[in-house]
Amino acid sequence: MSSEYQTTETLDVTGQSCPMPVVKTKQAIDDLEAGDVLEVVATDSGSMSDIQGWAEGTDGVTLLEQVTDADQYIHYVEKTAE
């Protein structure tokens, strides 16, 4: 399940639906340092578009990759600035 990214932290939001995966992702990113990568594990298919949209509209973060693994959706988000 792990990608080629060196993840700093894993956030498990399985079983949670919109908007919680994005809310929890933002909270977790806020606690990280620039250059850190957050792995987010979700079961809400809507998290694919929700986290992508959030990352595109948020300064200081980059969505590196999204992976579908069975019934899980894994997102790799890098904090690029403080």
VEXVO-99959 format. One line per field, with one value per residue: residue number from 1; x negated, z, y of N, C-alpha, C in turn; chain. Coordinates in steps of 0.02 Angstrom, whole numbers, plus 32768, in hexadecimal, padded with zeros to 4 digits. Atoms other than C-alpha are relative to their C-alpha. Layout:
BEGIN
num: NUM ...
n.u: X ...
n.w: Z ...
n.v: Y ...
ca.u: X ...
ca.w: Z ...
ca.v: Y ...
c.u: X ...
c.w: Z ...
c.v: Y ...
cadena: A ...
This chain:
BEGIN
num: 1 2 3 4 5 6 7 8 9 10 11 12 13 14 15 16 17 18 19 20 21 22 23 24 25 26 27 28 29 30 31 32 33 34 35 36 37 38 39 40 41 42 43 44 45 46 47 48 49 50 51 52 53 54 55 56 57 58 59 60 61 62 63 64 65 66 67 68 69 70 71 72 73 74 75 76 77 78 79 80 81 82
n.u: 7FD7 802C 801B 8048 8009 8015 7FCC 8011 7FC8 7FC5 7FC0 7FCC 7FBC 7FD2 7FBD 7FE8 7FEB 8006 803F 8032 8044 8023 800A 8035 803E 8018 8019 803F 8032 8013 802F 803E 8033 8009 8024 7FE2 7FCC 7FCA 7FDA 7FBC 7FDD 7FB8 7FD3 7FCE 8016 7FFF 803F 802C 7FF6 8001 8045 8020 7FE8 801C 8047 8008 7FEC 8022 8046 802D 7FF9 7FFF 7FE7 8032 7FE3 7FC6 8001 7FC6 8016 7FC3 7FCD 8022 801A 803B 8015 8042 7FFF 803E 7FFE 8037 8012 7FE3
n.w: 8000 7FFC 803F 7FFB 7FD5 7FBB 7FDB 7FBD 7FD5 8020 7FE3 8010 7FFD 801A 7FE3 7FFB 8040 800C 8012 7FCE 8019 8010 7FC1 7FDA 8027 7FF4 7FBB 7FFD 8027 7FD8 7FCC 801E 8017 8049 801A 7FE6 802A 7FDB 8022 7FE7 8013 7FFB 8020 8023 8045 800C 7FE9 803A 801B 7FCA 7FEC 803B 8004 7FC8 800C 8037 7FEA 7FC1 8007 7FD2 8003 8042 8003 8027 8021 7FE3 8013 7FEA 7FED 7FEC 7FEC 7FDF 802A 7FDE 801A 7FE8 8001 7FE6 7FE9 8024 7FDF 7FBE
n.v: 7FC5 7FC5 7FE9 7FF3 7FC6 8009 7FDF 7FE9 8013 801E 7FEC 8031 7FE5 8033 7FFE 7FBC 7FE5 7FB9 7FE0 8011 800E 7FC1 7FDB 8021 7FF8 7FBC 7FFD 8026 7FDB 7FC6 8016 801A 7FD1 7FFD 803A 803E 801E 801F 8035 8000 803D 7FF4 8030 7FD8 7FF5 7FB8 7FE1 7FF8 7FBD 7FCF 7FF1 7FE2 7FBB 7FDC 7FF6 7FD0 7FBE 7FEF 7FF1 8022 8049 801F 8044 8024 803B 8020 8047 8028 8043 8023 7FD0 7FC8 7FCA 7FE7 7FBE 7FEA 7FB8 7FE3 7FBB 7FE1 7FC1 7FF5
ca.u: 8000 7F6E 7F36 7E86 7EA0 7E49 7EE2 7ECE 7F79 8011 80C0 8149 81F4 8244 82FF 830C 8368 8365 832D 82C9 823B 8211 8228 81B7 8137 812B 8116 808D 8031 8033 7FCE 7F47 7EA8 7E83 7E48 7EAB 7F20 7FC7 8015 80D3 8134 81EE 8282 82EF 82E1 830B 8266 8211 825E 826F 81B8 8180 81EB 81B0 80F9 810C 815C 80E5 803E 7FAE 7FE9 7FD3 8037 7FB0 801A 80BF 80CC 8164 8143 81DC 8259 81D7 81A2 80F2 80B8 8006 8001 7F5F 7F55 7EEB 7EEA 7F0C
ca.w: 8000 8020 7F8E 7F6D 7FE3 808B 80F5 8195 81DB 81AF 81CC 81D4 81AA 8179 8197 8194 810B 80C4 8103 818B 8120 80E3 818F 81E2 8154 816A 8227 820F 818A 81FD 827D 8201 81C7 8115 80B0 8117 80BC 8105 80D0 80E1 80E0 80BD 808D 8049 7F8B 7F8E 7FE6 7F3C 7EF7 7FA0 7FD1 7F20 7F1E 7FCA 7F9C 7EF9 7F55 7FEA 7FE9 8038 800E 7F78 7F52 7F1A 7EF0 7F0E 7F0D 7F11 7F6C 7F77 7FDD 801D 7FD3 7FFF 7FEA 7FF8 8025 803B 80A4 8038 80A5 8156
ca.v: 8000 8077 80DF 811E 81B1 81BB 81DF 8241 8214 81AA 81EC 8168 81AE 8109 8106 81C4 8220 82CF 8349 82F0 82A8 8358 83A8 8327 8333 83EF 83DC 8359 83C0 8458 83F4 83BF 8415 844D 83B7 8339 82C1 828D 81E8 81EF 814A 815E 80F2 817F 8180 8239 8259 8246 82E5 833C 832F 8357 83F5 8428 8411 8472 8503 8506 855D 84FD 844D 83DB 833F 82C6 822E 81D7 8119 80A8 8004 7F93 7FF9 8076 811B 8152 8205 8246 82FE 835F 83FC 846F 850C 8544
c.u: 7FD4 7FE6 7FB6 7FF1 7FEB 8033 7FEA 8035 8037 803E 8034 8045 8032 8042 801C 8011 7FFA 8026 7FC5 7FBB 7FD8 7FF1 7FC5 7FBC 7FE3 7FE2 7FBC 7FC8 7FE8 7FCB 7FBD 7FD1 7FFD 7FD5 801B 8037 8031 8022 8046 8023 804A 8027 8038 7FE6 7FFF 7FC1 7FD0 8006 7FFB 7FB9 7FDA 8013 7FE4 7FB7 7FF4 800F 7FDC 7FB6 7FD8 8009 8001 801A 7FD0 801E 803E 8002 8040 7FE7 803C 8034 7FE1 7FE6 7FC7 7FE7 7FBD 7FFD 7FBF 800D 7FC2 7FE9 8022 803C
c.w: 8000 7FBB 800A 802C 8046 802B 8047 8032 7FD6 8025 7FE8 800A 7FE3 8026 8007 7FBB 7FFF 8036 802C 7FE4 7FF0 8040 8027 7FDB 800C 8046 8005 7FDC 8028 8035 7FE5 7FED 7FB4 7FEA 8019 7FD1 802D 7FD3 8020 7FE5 800D 7FDF 7FDA 7FB9 7FEF 8017 7FC6 7FE4 8036 8013 7FC6 7FFB 8038 7FF4 7FC9 8016 803F 7FF3 8034 8004 7FB7 8006 7FD2 7FD8 8026 7FE5 8019 800C 801E 8013 8027 7FCC 8027 7FDD 801F 7FF6 8020 8017 7FE2 801F 8044 7FFD
c.v: 803F 8011 800F 803C 7FEC 8026 8010 7FE6 7FE1 8015 7FCE 801F 7FCE 8004 8047 801A 804C 8028 7FEA 7FED 8040 8027 7FE2 8005 8045 8006 7FDD 8025 803C 7FF0 7FE8 8039 8000 7FC6 7FBE 7FE8 7FDB 7FCC 7FFF 7FC2 800A 7FC8 8024 800F 804A 8023 800B 8047 8036 8014 8020 804A 802B 8011 8034 8047 8018 800C 7FD8 7FB5 7FEA 7FB9 7FDA 7FC7 7FEA 7FB8 7FE0 7FB9 7FDC 8034 803A 8031 8021 803E 8011 804B 801A 8048 8022 8041 8004 802E
cadena: A A A A A A A A A A A A A A A A A A A A A A A A A A A A A A A A A A A A A A A A A A A A A A A A A A A A A A A A A A A A A A A A A A A A A A A A A A A A A A A A A A
